[in-house]
């Protein structure tokens, strides 16, 4: 009989991957949110080296694009946080449609996945 859940060791490994992605996602979100906020002001408080780097990177994005990207990033953060809850509940890595384990390789690339490739490709939502 196939093991229906990942081992605690596997879950710990996935948790590390998710925490690293979550840290980067939050940093990216803060940068995007900051670029939207600072686009509205032309004050002299924007002279820190960090802001200069952000300003140069964000200058190519319109305020609307930055806002849209920030929203997508926030959604990604919520998906990662939900994955952490599934790890705590020991339901992480189980396809919500088939009930089978999601391939480890898929979870390493898309750690917040809730569908196996089988379910995803069959068009199940």
Backbone as CSV, one residue per row, in Angstrom:
resi,resn,N_x,N_y,N_z,CA_x,CA_y,CA_z,C_x,C_y,C_z
1,UNK,0.847,-1.196,0.000,0.000,0.000,0.000,0.887,1.253,0.000
2,UNK,0.516,2.207,-0.790,1.297,3.443,-0.908,1.138,4.293,0.350
3,UNK,2.252,4.835,0.799,2.213,5.738,1.945,1.438,6.988,1.522
4,UNK,0.438,7.364,2.298,-0.437,8.458,1.885,0.011,9.836,2.360
5,UNK,1.106,9.910,3.082,1.603,11.235,3.468,3.128,11.225,3.524
6,UNK,3.688,12.421,3.505,5.141,12.545,3.586,5.609,12.374,5.017
7,UNK,6.843,11.866,5.166,7.424,11.659,6.500,7.696,13.008,7.163
8,UNK,7.875,12.974,8.456,8.196,14.203,9.194,9.492,14.824,8.671
9,UNK,10.451,13.987,8.272,11.714,14.486,7.723,11.469,15.234,6.407
10,UNK,10.633,14.622,5.543,10.286,15.287,4.286,9.561,16.599,4.556
11,UNK,8.623,16.579,5.497,7.865,17.792,5.823,8.794,18.882,6.336
12,UNK,9.787,18.515,7.121,10.759,19.494,7.634,11.557,20.103,6.481
13,UNK,11.912,19.258,5.504,12.646,19.749,4.336,11.782,20.728,3.529
14,UNK,10.524,20.367,3.315,9.617,21.253,2.584,9.397,22.554,3.348
15,UNK,9.336,22.466,4.671,9.128,23.659,5.496,10.286,24.640,5.300
16,UNK,11.511,24.121,5.254,12.674,24.990,5.021,12.580,25.682,3.663
17,UNK,12.190,24.933,2.638,12.044,25.494,1.292,10.991,26.607,1.308
18,UNK,9.861,26.322,1.945,8.761,27.289,1.990,9.161,28.526,2.782
19,UNK,9.821,28.346,3.919,10.235,29.501,4.731,11.201,30.402,3.953
20,UNK,12.110,29.790,3.194,13.048,30.587,2.383,12.298,31.359,1.298
21,UNK,11.353,30.690,0.621,10.564,31.358,-0.417,9.681,32.448,0.189
22,UNK,9.157,32.184,1.362,8.305,33.150,2.049,9.094,34.406,2.423
23,UNK,10.312,34.220,2.908,11.162,35.364,3.269,11.433,36.236,2.040
24,UNK,11.785,35.593,0.915,12.048,36.335,-0.314,10.773,36.999,-0.830
25,UNK,9.656,36.290,-0.775,8.385,36.828,-1.259,7.978,38.060,-0.464
26,UNK,8.163,38.013,0.849,7.815,39.165,1.685,8.732,40.347,1.392
27,UNK,10.003,40.066,1.178,10.953,41.123,0.827,10.565,41.770,-0.509
28,UNK,10.249,40.919,-1.495,9.831,41.436,-2.807,8.543,42.243,-2.690
29,UNK,7.604,41.752,-1.880,6.338,42.452,-1.679,6.585,43.828,-1.061
30,UNK,7.435,43.873,-0.038,7.738,45.157,0.608,8.364,46.125,-0.381
31,UNK,9.250,45.619,-1.235,9.886,46.481,-2.231,8.847,47.015,-3.219
32,UNK,7.969,46.155,-3.691,6.933,46.585,-4.633,5.993,47.589,-3.986
33,UNK,5.567,47.292,-2.766,4.669,48.202,-2.055,5.341,49.550,-1.825
34,UNK,6.614,49.495,-1.493,7.379,50.721,-1.279,7.482,51.534,-2.568
35,UNK,7.669,50.850,-3.688,7.801,51.579,-4.958,6.489,52.264,-5.316
36,UNK,5.365,51.650,-4.979,4.062,52.264,-5.249,3.888,53.474,-4.343
37,UNK,4.219,53.312,-3.066,4.062,54.389,-2.099,4.976,55.568,-2.412
38,UNK,6.253,55.273,-2.711,7.213,56.345,-2.960,7.014,57.010,-4.313
39,UNK,6.315,56.375,-5.230,6.066,56.986,-6.540,5.211,58.234,-6.393
40,UNK,4.497,58.336,-5.261,3.615,59.476,-5.047,4.338,60.676,-4.446
41,UNK,5.527,60.469,-3.898,6.212,61.578,-3.233,7.516,61.910,-3.943
42,UNK,7.856,63.173,-3.893,9.124,63.629,-4.464,9.978,64.285,-3.398
43,UNK,9.825,63.831,-2.166,10.546,64.431,-1.046,12.026,64.095,-1.070
44,UNK,12.778,64.786,-0.220,14.214,64.569,-0.162,14.579,63.414,0.767
45,UNK,13.574,62.804,1.411,13.864,61.671,2.294,14.142,60.402,1.480
46,UNK,14.052,60.511,0.173,14.245,59.352,-0.705,15.687,59.234,-1.179
47,UNK,16.632,59.657,-0.372,18.011,59.692,-0.838,18.879,58.575,-0.271
48,UNK,18.284,57.643,0.466,19.097,56.552,1.012,19.572,55.659,-0.128
49,UNK,20.741,55.030,0.039,21.245,54.141,-1.013,20.256,53.024,-1.357
50,UNK,19.590,52.507,-0.337,18.612,51.437,-0.579,17.492,51.948,-1.469
51,UNK,16.998,53.132,-1.156,15.899,53.665,-1.966,16.355,53.929,-3.395
52,UNK,17.589,54.401,-3.568,18.093,54.660,-4.921,18.044,53.385,-5.767
53,UNK,18.429,52.255,-5.171,18.396,50.979,-5.891,16.954,50.618,-6.226
54,UNK,16.068,50.762,-5.243,14.655,50.464,-5.477,14.081,51.385,-6.546
55,UNK,14.449,52.663,-6.451,13.925,53.663,-7.382,14.325,53.328,-8.812
56,UNK,15.586,52.948,-9.008,16.051,52.617,-10.355,15.322,51.392,-10.890
57,UNK,15.134,50.379,-10.048,14.441,49.175,-10.487,12.968,49.417,-10.720
58,UNK,12.373,50.212,-9.862,10.937,50.453,-9.959,10.595,51.512,-10.992
59,UNK,11.570,52.299,-11.395,11.298,53.379,-12.340,10.760,52.849,-13.662
60,UNK,11.139,51.625,-14.001,10.677,51.060,-15.261,9.253,50.523,-15.164
61,UNK,8.751,50.369,-13.961,7.390,49.882,-13.777,6.453,51.047,-13.486
62,UNK,5.307,51.024,-14.082,4.321,52.038,-13.742,3.760,51.717,-12.365
63,UNK,3.111,52.690,-11.768,2.507,52.492,-10.460,1.476,51.362,-10.520
64,UNK,0.713,51.290,-11.609,-0.313,50.255,-11.757,0.322,48.868,-11.850
65,UNK,1.396,48.764,-12.628,2.086,47.474,-12.751,2.642,47.040,-11.402
66,UNK,3.263,47.975,-10.703,3.817,47.663,-9.385,2.724,47.219,-8.426
67,UNK,1.608,47.889,-8.482,0.492,47.542,-7.612,-0.041,46.150,-7.943
68,UNK,-0.164,45.851,-9.226,-0.651,44.539,-9.656,0.331,43.438,-9.227
69,UNK,1.619,43.701,-9.417,2.634,42.727,-9.006,2.622,42.528,-7.487
70,UNK,2.412,43.610,-6.754,2.344,43.507,-5.288,1.161,42.642,-4.874
71,UNK,0.028,42.785,-5.562,-1.149,41.968,-5.257,-0.875,40.484,-5.529
72,UNK,-0.215,40.204,-6.660,0.142,38.815,-6.994,1.095,38.246,-5.949
73,UNK,2.041,39.079,-5.519,3.023,38.640,-4.526,2.332,38.336,-3.201
74,UNK,1.365,39.170,-2.833,0.629,38.961,-1.588,-0.164,37.648,-1.660
75,UNK,-0.753,37.356,-2.802,-1.484,36.097,-3.001,-0.526,34.909,-2.856
76,UNK,0.670,35.030,-3.432,1.694,33.994,-3.329,2.073,33.773,-1.858
77,UNK,2.242,34.856,-1.113,2.573,34.777,0.313,1.479,34.008,1.060
78,UNK,0.222,34.318,0.756,-0.885,33.614,1.418,-0.872,32.119,1.089
79,UNK,-0.573,31.773,-0.169,-0.485,30.365,-0.558,0.647,29.652,0.201
80,UNK,1.792,30.330,0.344,2.909,29.739,1.082,2.557,29.559,2.559
81,UNK,1.882,30.550,3.136,1.484,30.444,4.542,0.483,29.303,4.745
82,UNK,-0.417,29.120,3.782,-1.375,28.009,3.851,-0.639,26.670,3.768
83,UNK,0.426,26.630,2.957,1.230,25.401,2.849,1.891,25.077,4.186
84,UNK,2.351,26.095,4.903,2.944,25.871,6.226,1.922,25.276,7.192
85,UNK,0.678,25.736,7.096,-0.386,25.191,7.948,-0.618,23.718,7.600
86,UNK,-0.603,23.400,6.299,-0.773,22.002,5.892,0.376,21.144,6.405
87,UNK,1.581,21.711,6.473,2.713,20.961,7.034,2.438,20.662,8.507
88,UNK,1.992,21.664,9.244,1.697,21.468,10.672,0.598,20.427,10.864
89,UNK,-0.386,20.411,9.948,-1.501,19.451,10.029,-1.140,18.093,9.437
90,UNK,0.057,18.002,8.875,0.545,16.782,8.214,-0.326,16.367,7.017
91,UNK,-0.925,17.367,6.369,-1.706,17.112,5.155,-0.982,17.685,3.937
92,UNK,0.210,18.215,4.148,0.983,18.818,3.061,1.377,17.769,2.027
93,UNK,1.311,18.165,0.757,1.778,17.295,-0.317,0.768,16.257,-0.763
94,UNK,-0.465,16.387,-0.275,-1.528,15.468,-0.678,-2.446,16.209,-1.650
95,UNK,-2.682,15.613,-2.815,-3.545,16.220,-3.828,-4.956,16.357,-3.281
96,UNK,-5.524,17.553,-3.401,-6.871,17.771,-2.858,-7.952,17.117,-3.697
97,UNK,-7.593,16.636,-4.882,-8.572,15.956,-5.735,-8.425,14.443,-5.705
98,UNK,-7.198,13.955,-5.836,-6.988,12.504,-5.937,-6.681,11.858,-4.590
99,UNK,-6.218,12.649,-3.625,-5.835,12.101,-2.323,-4.479,11.416,-2.327
100,UNK,-3.802,11.452,-3.485,-2.471,10.831,-3.592,-1.400,11.876,-3.300
101,UNK,-0.198,11.370,-2.998,0.917,12.289,-2.764,1.269,13.016,-4.055
102,UNK,1.541,14.303,-3.922,2.047,15.110,-5.032,3.535,14.805,-5.144
103,UNK,4.029,14.666,-6.364,5.437,14.315,-6.579,6.364,15.299,-5.864
104,UNK,7.385,14.746,-5.232,8.356,15.550,-4.474,9.019,16.606,-5.364
105,UNK,9.359,16.228,-6.612,9.986,17.183,-7.534,9.072,18.378,-7.796
106,UNK,7.776,18.122,-7.931,6.808,19.211,-8.163,6.756,20.123,-6.948
107,UNK,6.730,19.536,-5.760,6.639,20.345,-4.544,7.891,21.191,-4.315
108,UNK,9.039,20.697,-4.769,10.261,21.492,-4.621,10.222,22.726,-5.517
109,UNK,9.558,22.605,-6.664,9.454,23.733,-7.594,8.267,24.630,-7.244
110,UNK,7.130,24.007,-6.922,5.902,24.732,-6.574,5.467,24.259,-5.180
111,UNK,6.131,24.775,-4.135,5.897,24.235,-2.792,4.492,24.477,-2.237
112,UNK,3.723,25.346,-2.878,2.369,25.607,-2.394,1.314,24.827,-3.199
113,UNK,1.771,23.903,-4.073,0.854,23.126,-4.914,-0.118,22.317,-4.056
114,UNK,-1.378,22.269,-4.512,-2.384,21.452,-3.831,-2.968,20.401,-4.772
115,UNK,-2.492,20.407,-6.028,-2.942,19.431,-7.009,-1.755,18.667,-7.567
116,UNK,-1.939,17.366,-7.770,-0.924,16.578,-8.457,-0.976,16.961,-9.931
117,UNK,0.064,16.617,-10.676,0.061,16.903,-12.111,-1.095,16.167,-12.784
118,UNK,-1.392,14.978,-12.298,-2.512,14.187,-12.839,-3.815,14.977,-12.746
119,UNK,-4.092,15.517,-11.570,-5.332,16.289,-11.355,-5.287,17.611,-12.123
120,UNK,-4.131,18.270,-12.097,-3.992,19.562,-12.783,-4.207,19.387,-14.289
121,UNK,-3.613,18.362,-14.872,-3.734,18.142,-16.309,-5.111,17.665,-16.732
122,UNK,-5.871,17.088,-15.804,-7.214,16.644,-16.157,-8.210,17.788,-16.111
123,UNK,-7.717,18.978,-15.740,-8.581,20.168,-15.728,-9.459,20.287,-14.492
124,UNK,-9.194,19.473,-13.494,-9.967,19.547,-12.251,-9.601,20.836,-11.536
125,UNK,-10.597,21.544,-11.055,-10.335,22.805,-10.344,-10.712,22.670,-8.890
